[in-house]
Amino acid sequence: MRKFYFLFLMLSLVFSCKDESFVETGNENLNPQSNYNFGSTTQKDFQGVILDTNGTPIYGATVQIGTTSVATNYKGFFILKNASVQENFAHIKVTKAGFINASRVLVPSNGMNRVNIMMIPEKLTSTVSSGATSTVSLADGTKVKFDGSFKDANGNAYSGSVSVSLYHLAPSNTYLNELMPGSFLATSSNGSARIMETFGMLYVQLTGSAGQNLQIATGHTAEITMPIDASQSSTSPSTIPLWSYNENTGMWNEEGSVTKVGNTYVGTVSHFSWWNCDIQLPQATLKVTVKNNTGQPLANAKVTLKRNSQTYEVAGITDNNGVVTGIIPAGESLVLKVYDNCNSIVYTSTVTPVTAGNLYVLPDIVVTPSGTNYIIQGNLKTCTNADVTDGFVTLKVVNGTYFQYVSVPVSSTGMFSANIYSCNSGQQFVLEAFDTANMRSTGEINVTPTAATTNLGNITVCTGISEFIMYKFDNQSSKNLLPPIGAEYSSSTNAMVVTCYPPNSALGGFQMIVPNISGVGTYNTFNYLDVIGSGSSPNGIPSSGSTLTLQISNFGAIGQYIDFTINGTYTNSTGNHTLSVTGHVIRDN
């Protein structure tokens, strides 16, 4: 997993739909409104990567910030610009069928905010029956004891078998910051904004025999038992506050407490969301800027903090300006470390106590990274030696410690400039340039930088491309979309997903999700269809009033081609429109 952990720059704009689930957030009157200083509404930029717990990129996950949604491409990347958030609070939600809903809360910077999120697969732990007391356990000692009373989303009593999925997130988990929901920002029972230090988290999902989401029946409780990390045993209090996570607000709310019994915490809950055993501390805000020894911003650096008595670090990632801002414990001396893109500690210092509620801006931190940041430049030329005016360049490198995939558009004169990081001297990168208008590429070219800024000069883009998506709507000019193109088919659900989003939305973009595909044939139902420039909403082209038809003329095996067309009309808020699409894409799975 480490190879995916640091630099994730190849991003693609996609719109998608929300995944709804039955999650109770407890008694909304239990906690008064938080006195946290959220700040005014503003627009910020975000990018990141979504992985599963094995470090595999998750394709087609929905990432929502405010009222805007995007979906990850085939490498798990997303980008979302000008998202409406609050000055001191951005709530990022991620959903994908088969995974526990994920989220991240951060204090947004003015640059490109970067997040890495891991999603936890929903796995059956055990099956219990309504009307009977039962206990579901994990090997590490996590337990949930049910009294047998359950309800459905409408509040009706449920009778039958109940599938139970348990997940215990230990503070010692290497990827705690990527796996946990939200952040450590919380609201105490008196409405005070707090920052927490965790002693363990628990997620429980209840599902009925028909696949419906369930909850504990009103007026009933379940007993939870969470093991305490051995390294925290001596510092774990005898009683610790219990916090439930509100997926709507992105905040943890104080909701009861648990008691230390042996090497576990035991308590009762009245509903299931995420639960967290945490001590609480007053909060302040810290802003950090990291630069390299030449004064350039160090992007994607991991900055960690912890109290002197704290066992585990809490981390943030610097944006493209080298800035990361986070919520910290006030009145505490903190140990700060900076890890470079090669996961080497390149800076350690102590942060003196900060007054509660205040913003403290550290002087710029200057470090000497263990690797080298390269700037690769060049000028793309067509087969006739004219400037490429509509295209992009990709750079990639993979070694034993990290993975990078950088994609940048070219200027109107064919110029490009891409930043890429190397942990090894003499690192070789793989470059591929594309001329979108003429459907040409260079193929993959091995590049070894000769200096920190390496100009490759003129690069001719003249190799024909066989994989493509072409589309045209109304009387506008047609768009040519070139690789990378993702084309996936699920044999378990019979759904086909085709996605292509270049690094610049001005180049166009396309995604369709079609159910019940059986091979060559005609299909009239789209779960989702988005075409950049078509005027589609965040939920895609509306299905009502649409005559769009998908025709698949060839449906190859994995590694072979799928050929399709889409033709017809659709109606949106701006009127009636026509759309035609032709695709010749390689099936990825």
Legacy VTK file of the C-alpha trace (Angstrom):
# vtk DataFile Version 3.0
C-alpha trace
ASCII
DATASET POLYDATA
POINTS 589 float
0.000 0.000 0.000
2.865 2.351 0.680
3.493 2.822 -3.010
0.169 4.657 -3.366
0.540 6.722 -0.231
2.070 10.034 -1.195
1.803 11.621 -4.627
-1.443 11.345 -6.550
-1.712 13.877 -9.337
-3.477 12.338 -12.320
-7.042 13.549 -11.777
-10.265 13.573 -13.781
-13.519 15.487 -13.543
-16.589 13.251 -13.267
-20.124 13.789 -12.006
-22.035 11.027 -10.259
-24.931 10.126 -7.963
-25.172 9.857 -4.198
-25.458 6.533 -2.405
-28.042 6.737 0.349
-27.917 4.529 3.451
-29.877 4.257 6.682
-27.600 5.766 9.304
-29.007 7.184 12.495
-27.048 10.003 14.065
-28.522 9.710 17.530
-30.410 12.331 19.490
-29.842 15.599 17.611
-30.748 17.521 20.777
-28.073 15.733 22.783
-25.391 18.164 21.622
-26.035 21.896 21.221
-24.750 23.460 18.024
-20.975 23.533 18.043
-19.243 26.798 18.875
-16.499 25.923 16.395
-15.587 28.841 14.124
-16.607 27.412 10.757
-16.030 30.707 8.933
-17.834 32.079 5.904
-18.780 30.134 2.792
-16.008 30.049 0.208
-14.836 28.083 -2.838
-11.809 25.788 -2.680
-10.111 23.178 -4.861
-9.614 19.522 -3.933
-7.934 16.478 -5.373
-7.046 13.064 -4.041
-7.105 9.331 -4.340
-9.501 6.692 -3.022
-8.087 3.237 -2.224
-9.339 0.067 -0.602
-7.619 -1.469 2.423
-5.240 -3.386 0.143
-4.068 -0.156 -1.486
-5.953 -0.863 -4.720
-7.472 2.223 -6.423
-11.274 2.299 -6.258
-12.849 3.111 -9.595
-16.190 4.929 -9.771
-16.420 5.964 -6.107
-18.615 9.047 -5.631
-16.843 11.957 -3.939
-19.157 14.721 -2.705
-18.172 18.130 -1.345
-21.113 20.388 -0.552
-23.669 20.029 -3.345
-21.125 18.975 -5.968
-20.123 15.398 -6.732
-17.350 13.781 -8.727
-16.372 10.175 -9.339
-12.943 8.588 -9.227
-11.296 7.458 -12.428
-9.744 4.056 -13.040
-6.738 4.963 -10.868
-8.919 6.114 -7.963
-8.193 9.812 -8.588
-10.587 12.732 -8.395
-10.470 16.498 -8.732
-13.125 18.979 -7.710
-12.585 22.702 -8.229
-14.480 25.656 -6.758
-16.335 23.453 -4.286
-18.481 25.401 -1.845
-17.137 24.871 1.687
-16.562 26.948 4.805
-13.335 28.802 5.466
-12.330 26.526 8.336
-14.286 23.376 7.515
-14.500 21.193 4.414
-16.468 17.935 4.577
-15.616 15.345 1.897
-17.936 12.330 1.580
-17.141 9.165 -0.393
-19.551 6.358 -1.260
-19.221 3.165 -3.275
-21.390 0.061 -3.313
-19.794 -2.711 -1.259
-17.838 -0.321 0.973
-18.504 1.501 4.229
-19.210 5.182 3.591
-15.990 7.178 4.011
-15.325 10.852 4.692
-12.689 13.405 5.527
-12.891 16.771 7.276
-10.112 19.314 6.915
-9.335 23.007 7.197
-9.051 23.984 3.517
-6.118 25.979 2.191
-6.068 28.392 -0.740
-4.163 25.895 -2.885
-5.126 22.489 -4.236
-6.162 20.592 -1.098
-5.026 16.971 -1.165
-6.623 14.001 0.555
-5.947 10.265 0.651
-8.912 8.155 1.747
-9.126 4.407 2.232
-12.505 2.701 2.046
-13.327 -0.348 4.162
-15.116 -3.239 2.397
-18.422 -4.303 3.910
-17.874 -7.904 4.987
-20.282 -10.184 6.809
-19.054 -10.968 10.309
-22.009 -13.028 11.539
-25.757 -13.533 11.226
-28.116 -13.215 14.201
-31.873 -13.514 14.636
-34.381 -10.980 15.897
-36.100 -11.761 19.182
-33.047 -13.431 20.704
-30.045 -12.137 22.659
-26.856 -12.643 20.680
-23.203 -11.569 20.640
-21.039 -10.973 17.575
-17.266 -10.950 18.081
-14.015 -10.272 16.248
-10.744 -12.093 16.845
-9.187 -9.047 18.565
-11.833 -9.078 21.333
-14.283 -6.568 19.834
-17.870 -7.546 20.731
-21.403 -6.306 20.208
-24.242 -7.799 22.262
-27.772 -7.378 20.846
-31.039 -7.795 22.754
-32.834 -8.947 19.583
-34.908 -5.813 18.860
-34.404 -4.174 15.444
-36.225 -1.748 13.149
-36.157 -0.782 9.468
-35.700 2.673 7.940
-39.411 3.443 8.420
-39.247 2.682 12.130
-41.193 -0.578 11.796
-40.225 -3.564 13.912
-38.125 -6.070 11.988
-38.401 -9.829 12.355
-35.994 -12.279 10.781
-32.285 -12.820 10.264
-29.859 -9.908 10.617
-26.491 -9.779 8.872
-23.921 -8.026 11.056
-20.724 -6.416 9.753
-18.211 -5.308 12.406
-15.064 -3.282 11.902
-12.722 -2.242 14.708
-10.257 0.529 13.872
-7.374 0.423 16.317
-5.306 3.559 17.050
-2.211 1.532 16.123
-3.439 1.015 12.555
-0.813 2.459 10.202
-3.556 3.993 8.071
-5.727 5.346 10.882
-5.833 8.835 9.327
-6.884 7.441 5.940
-9.479 4.977 7.286
-11.298 6.940 9.978
-14.303 9.115 9.075
-14.210 12.900 9.352
-11.400 14.166 11.534
-10.785 14.413 15.273
-12.947 17.549 15.476
-15.893 17.015 17.827
-18.680 18.720 19.751
-18.923 18.080 23.476
-22.226 17.716 25.314
-22.196 21.447 26.162
-21.581 22.526 22.550
-17.868 23.228 22.869
-15.607 22.446 19.922
-13.081 19.831 20.921
-10.167 17.937 19.414
-9.990 14.270 20.389
-7.384 11.595 20.972
-8.694 8.146 20.137
-8.465 4.885 22.069
-10.363 2.933 19.412
-13.254 3.155 16.943
-16.049 0.758 16.002
-18.354 0.522 12.992
-21.415 -1.746 12.858
-23.699 -2.328 9.857
-27.006 -4.224 10.248
-28.761 -5.641 7.168
-32.070 -7.485 6.868
-32.805 -10.616 4.846
-34.034 -8.513 1.906
-30.881 -6.381 1.898
-32.503 -3.480 3.752
-30.512 -1.478 6.286
-31.571 -1.923 9.915
-31.016 -0.215 13.249
-31.491 -0.996 16.930
-35.183 -0.613 17.799
-36.227 2.618 19.480
-35.888 2.385 23.265
-33.387 -0.478 23.082
-29.605 -0.606 23.334
-26.656 -2.795 22.422
-23.555 -3.416 24.506
-20.225 -2.740 22.804
-16.785 -3.939 23.886
-13.591 -2.531 22.329
-10.049 -3.723 23.117
-7.492 -1.172 24.309
-4.156 -1.052 22.495
-1.405 -2.496 24.673
0.682 0.651 24.130
-2.199 2.777 25.488
-3.136 0.571 28.415
-1.203 2.559 31.013
-2.605 5.912 29.822
-6.195 4.829 29.225
-8.591 6.436 31.742
-11.004 4.312 33.758
-13.951 6.106 32.132
-13.741 7.781 28.733
-16.301 9.760 26.693
-18.037 7.950 23.847
-18.615 9.804 20.585
-20.899 9.011 17.638
-20.124 10.200 14.138
-22.720 12.250 12.248
-22.320 11.526 8.533
-24.380 14.598 7.642
-22.339 17.159 9.567
-18.926 15.488 9.593
-18.660 16.010 13.358
-18.290 13.619 16.281
-20.833 14.199 19.065
-20.334 13.297 22.704
-22.899 10.640 23.540
-22.333 8.847 26.836
-19.213 7.090 28.017
-17.584 3.680 28.340
-15.865 2.062 31.311
-12.543 0.281 31.407
-12.977 -3.426 32.155
-9.660 -5.238 32.104
-8.025 -4.339 28.792
-11.298 -3.301 27.116
-13.802 -0.457 27.117
-17.442 -1.481 27.633
-20.605 0.611 27.222
-24.058 0.760 25.641
-25.296 2.522 22.499
-28.789 3.206 21.177
-27.948 3.304 17.471
-25.124 2.477 15.109
-22.889 4.816 13.232
-19.165 5.025 13.891
-18.386 5.059 17.623
-15.171 6.421 19.094
-13.604 6.177 22.570
-11.720 9.448 23.008
-10.393 11.901 25.517
-11.272 15.495 24.654
-9.136 18.632 24.592
-9.753 22.295 23.746
-8.890 23.075 20.128
-6.867 25.633 18.208
-5.672 25.848 14.587
-2.135 25.520 13.242
-0.942 26.565 9.778
2.295 25.116 8.435
4.196 25.931 5.227
6.927 23.541 4.097
9.575 24.469 1.527
12.609 22.720 0.159
16.126 24.064 0.474
15.752 26.105 -2.735
12.680 27.897 -1.390
10.161 25.981 -3.503
6.932 24.693 -1.896
7.104 21.028 -0.917
3.782 19.562 -2.030
2.414 16.218 -0.784
4.627 16.249 2.300
3.123 14.525 5.331
3.099 16.700 8.469
2.386 14.898 11.754
1.638 16.120 15.279
1.230 14.482 18.654
1.186 15.425 22.304
4.178 14.330 24.373
1.999 11.764 26.163
0.212 10.671 22.993
1.090 7.319 21.434
0.159 7.860 17.795
0.655 10.702 15.334
-2.089 12.585 13.497
-1.224 13.596 9.933
-2.028 16.141 7.241
-0.742 16.587 3.671
0.641 19.814 2.210
-1.074 21.323 -0.833
0.624 22.470 -4.036
1.790 25.596 -2.165
3.382 23.497 0.580
0.648 24.510 3.048
-1.370 22.387 5.463
-3.723 23.727 8.116
-5.132 21.575 10.886
-6.990 21.556 14.170
-4.711 20.856 17.137
-4.993 20.465 20.918
-4.740 23.893 22.596
-2.490 24.472 25.595
-0.329 21.456 24.776
3.294 21.095 23.747
3.298 19.179 20.451
5.918 17.218 18.537
5.862 18.109 14.830
7.473 15.978 12.115
7.690 16.407 8.355
7.954 13.350 6.094
8.976 13.908 2.497
7.521 12.157 -0.545
9.862 9.220 0.040
8.488 8.768 3.591
11.730 9.937 5.190
11.577 12.158 8.279
13.254 15.394 7.197
12.242 17.718 10.060
11.352 17.473 13.743
10.524 20.276 16.164
8.353 21.196 19.147
5.301 23.433 18.818
4.747 25.518 21.941
1.252 25.591 23.491
-1.351 27.566 21.525
-4.279 29.449 23.085
-7.666 27.783 22.552
-9.634 29.067 19.581
-6.658 30.852 18.035
-4.891 30.400 14.709
-1.136 30.000 15.054
0.978 30.353 11.911
4.384 28.714 12.155
7.362 30.298 10.431
8.131 28.566 7.148
9.707 25.152 7.623
12.664 24.588 5.284
13.719 20.997 4.705
16.122 19.095 2.512
14.100 16.279 0.931
15.741 12.921 0.450
14.652 12.928 -3.201
14.488 15.433 -6.041
11.597 17.379 -7.537
11.951 17.583 -11.325
10.237 19.951 -13.729
9.817 18.342 -17.149
9.024 20.749 -19.982
8.615 20.576 -23.741
6.696 21.668 -26.819
4.356 19.320 -28.703
4.346 19.378 -32.498
1.921 17.784 -34.956
2.944 15.573 -37.887
3.188 18.747 -40.001
5.342 20.516 -37.366
2.541 22.832 -36.204
1.933 23.453 -32.507
-0.410 20.997 -30.794
-3.180 23.221 -29.438
-5.490 20.586 -27.995
-3.717 17.881 -26.020
-2.049 16.724 -22.835
1.015 14.948 -21.460
1.287 12.154 -18.897
4.338 11.263 -16.802
4.564 8.250 -14.547
7.069 6.531 -12.309
6.793 3.491 -10.066
9.401 2.228 -7.645
9.414 0.351 -4.367
8.331 3.258 -2.185
5.830 5.352 -4.081
3.720 5.776 -7.195
3.146 8.883 -9.276
0.967 9.577 -12.281
1.076 13.194 -13.422
-1.104 14.557 -16.209
-1.023 18.146 -17.481
-2.698 19.936 -20.410
-0.701 21.761 -23.073
-1.015 25.499 -23.708
-2.444 27.008 -26.898
1.108 26.967 -28.298
1.783 23.322 -27.430
3.905 24.007 -24.351
3.722 21.830 -21.226
5.385 21.824 -17.811
4.973 18.990 -15.293
6.343 18.500 -11.777
7.337 14.995 -10.740
9.254 13.688 -7.743
12.008 11.106 -7.601
13.284 9.214 -4.572
16.198 7.765 -6.529
19.016 9.442 -8.404
18.919 8.795 -12.136
15.200 7.978 -11.945
13.656 7.188 -15.331
10.155 8.488 -16.068
7.731 7.345 -18.756
6.240 10.166 -20.844
3.362 9.979 -23.292
1.976 12.977 -25.170
-1.412 13.223 -26.909
-2.769 15.393 -29.717
-6.488 15.221 -29.037
-7.666 17.094 -32.136
-5.790 14.809 -34.541
-6.087 11.647 -32.432
-2.348 11.061 -32.249
0.146 10.161 -29.541
3.862 9.682 -29.070
3.529 6.288 -27.476
5.486 5.765 -24.274
8.893 7.465 -24.163
11.498 6.843 -21.443
12.861 10.114 -20.035
15.800 10.539 -17.648
16.079 14.149 -16.387
19.450 15.793 -16.854
18.716 18.685 -14.478
16.120 19.774 -11.908
14.404 21.595 -14.782
14.709 19.531 -17.957
13.412 20.902 -21.253
12.877 18.163 -23.811
12.411 20.649 -26.648
10.108 19.796 -29.551
8.294 16.467 -29.354
6.478 15.188 -32.438
3.080 13.612 -31.739
2.388 11.504 -34.810
1.440 7.929 -33.865
-2.140 6.923 -34.659
-4.451 5.978 -31.778
-6.883 3.108 -32.046
-8.684 3.534 -28.692
-10.991 6.563 -28.545
-14.377 8.043 -27.721
-15.841 10.677 -30.080
-18.969 12.635 -29.233
-21.019 15.518 -30.565
-24.122 17.225 -29.251
-26.404 19.657 -31.085
-24.459 21.632 -33.694
-21.295 22.039 -31.651
-17.876 20.762 -32.666
-17.160 17.115 -31.956
-14.824 16.080 -29.140
-12.177 13.369 -29.352
-11.288 11.633 -26.098
-8.055 9.637 -26.004
-6.486 7.189 -23.517
-6.394 6.620 -20.668
-9.934 5.265 -21.042
-11.463 2.943 -18.463
-13.889 0.263 -19.670
-15.098 -2.233 -17.097
-17.716 -4.973 -17.028
-18.902 -6.654 -13.835
-19.913 -10.251 -14.377
-21.639 -10.271 -10.958
-23.913 -7.280 -11.668
-23.765 -7.297 -15.526
-23.096 -3.535 -15.414
-20.714 -1.795 -17.835
-18.830 1.380 -16.940
-16.864 3.456 -19.464
-14.978 6.566 -18.305
-12.598 9.076 -19.877
-11.793 12.463 -18.309
-8.709 14.392 -19.478
-6.803 16.626 -17.026
-8.569 19.718 -18.357
-12.375 19.661 -18.598
-12.146 21.965 -21.638
-10.929 18.876 -23.510
-14.245 17.179 -22.763
-15.163 14.136 -20.732
-17.438 11.104 -20.711
-18.841 8.496 -18.354
-21.659 5.996 -18.672
-22.922 3.279 -16.360
-25.296 0.827 -18.023
-27.002 -2.097 -16.221
-27.966 -5.527 -17.498
-25.442 -5.771 -20.316
-25.423 -9.209 -21.958
-23.142 -8.495 -24.908
-23.864 -7.255 -28.432
-27.272 -5.589 -28.582
-29.389 -2.473 -28.052
-29.928 -0.946 -24.601
-32.151 1.949 -23.550
-31.493 2.197 -19.810
-28.631 4.218 -18.344
-27.921 4.214 -14.627
-25.763 7.227 -15.307
-24.592 9.227 -18.319
-22.421 12.347 -18.223
-20.910 14.156 -21.182
-18.853 17.272 -20.476
-20.282 20.186 -22.469
-23.757 18.665 -22.757
-25.180 20.782 -19.952
-25.607 17.718 -17.748
-26.205 18.357 -14.067
-24.139 16.849 -11.209
-26.492 13.875 -11.531
-25.750 13.448 -15.243
-28.024 13.699 -18.263
-31.615 13.275 -17.013
-33.239 9.989 -17.990
-36.725 11.508 -18.181
-37.491 12.846 -21.645
-34.555 10.953 -23.137
-34.591 8.814 -26.286
-30.907 7.932 -26.026
-30.073 4.400 -27.150
-26.825 2.452 -26.661
-25.890 0.080 -29.468
-23.036 -2.379 -28.774
-21.733 -3.884 -32.019
-18.717 -5.679 -30.555
-18.177 -6.874 -26.990
-14.657 -8.245 -26.701
-13.070 -10.243 -23.916
-10.720 -8.611 -21.414
-7.937 -6.876 -23.364
-10.044 -6.709 -26.537
-12.283 -3.955 -27.900
-15.794 -2.892 -27.084
-17.436 -0.921 -29.926
-20.527 1.135 -29.178
-22.600 4.102 -30.283
-25.093 6.290 -28.442
-27.683 8.285 -30.385
-30.842 10.170 -29.526
-32.221 13.209 -27.774
-32.547 14.427 -24.208
-34.170 17.357 -22.423
-32.772 19.484 -19.635
-33.378 22.953 -18.200
-32.034 24.590 -21.372
-34.293 22.693 -23.773
-34.082 19.748 -26.181
-30.713 18.438 -27.364
-29.241 15.757 -29.615
-26.255 13.567 -28.746
-24.156 11.132 -30.752
-21.238 9.097 -29.350
-18.889 6.569 -30.943
-16.577 4.476 -28.778
-13.776 2.010 -29.601
-12.339 1.116 -26.191
-10.273 -1.684 -24.696
-12.080 -3.726 -22.061
-10.090 -3.593 -18.804
-11.962 -6.328 -16.899
LINES 1 590
589 0 1 2 3 4 5 6 7 8 9 10 11 12 13 14 15 16 17 18 19 20 21 22 23 24 25 26 27 28 29 30 31 32 33 34 35 36 37 38 39 40 41 42 43 44 45 46 47 48 49 50 51 52 53 54 55 56 57 58 59 60 61 62 63 64 65 66 67 68 69 70 71 72 73 74 75 76 77 78 79 80 81 82 83 84 85 86 87 88 89 90 91 92 93 94 95 96 97 98 99 100 101 102 103 104 105 106 107 108 109 110 111 112 113 114 115 116 117 118 119 120 121 122 123 124 125 126 127 128 129 130 131 132 133 134 135 136 137 138 139 140 141 142 143 144 145 146 147 148 149 150 151 152 153 154 155 156 157 158 159 160 161 162 163 164 165 166 167 168 169 170 171 172 173 174 175 176 177 178 179 180 181 182 183 184 185 186 187 188 189 190 191 192 193 194 195 196 197 198 199 200 201 202 203 204 205 206 207 208 209 210 211 212 213 214 215 216 217 218 219 220 221 222 223 224 225 226 227 228 229 230 231 232 233 234 235 236 237 238 239 240 241 242 243 244 245 246 247 248 249 250 251 252 253 254 255 256 257 258 259 260 261 262 263 264 265 266 267 268 269 270 271 272 273 274 275 276 277 278 279 280 281 282 283 284 285 286 287 288 289 290 291 292 293 294 295 296 297 298 299 300 301 302 303 304 305 306 307 308 309 310 311 312 313 314 315 316 317 318 319 320 321 322 323 324 325 326 327 328 329 330 331 332 333 334 335 336 337 338 339 340 341 342 343 344 345 346 347 348 349 350 351 352 353 354 355 356 357 358 359 360 361 362 363 364 365 366 367 368 369 370 371 372 373 374 375 376 377 378 379 380 381 382 383 384 385 386 387 388 389 390 391 392 393 394 395 396 397 398 399 400 401 402 403 404 405 406 407 408 409 410 411 412 413 414 415 416 417 418 419 420 421 422 423 424 425 426 427 428 429 430 431 432 433 434 435 436 437 438 439 440 441 442 443 444 445 446 447 448 449 450 451 452 453 454 455 456 457 458 459 460 461 462 463 464 465 466 467 468 469 470 471 472 473 474 475 476 477 478 479 480 481 482 483 484 485 486 487 488 489 490 491 492 493 494 495 496 497 498 499 500 501 502 503 504 505 506 507 508 509 510 511 512 513 514 515 516 517 518 519 520 521 522 523 524 525 526 527 528 529 530 531 532 533 534 535 536 537 538 539 540 541 542 543 544 545 546 547 548 549 550 551 552 553 554 555 556 557 558 559 560 561 562 563 564 565 566 567 568 569 570 571 572 573 574 575 576 577 578 579 580 581 582 583 584 585 586 587 588
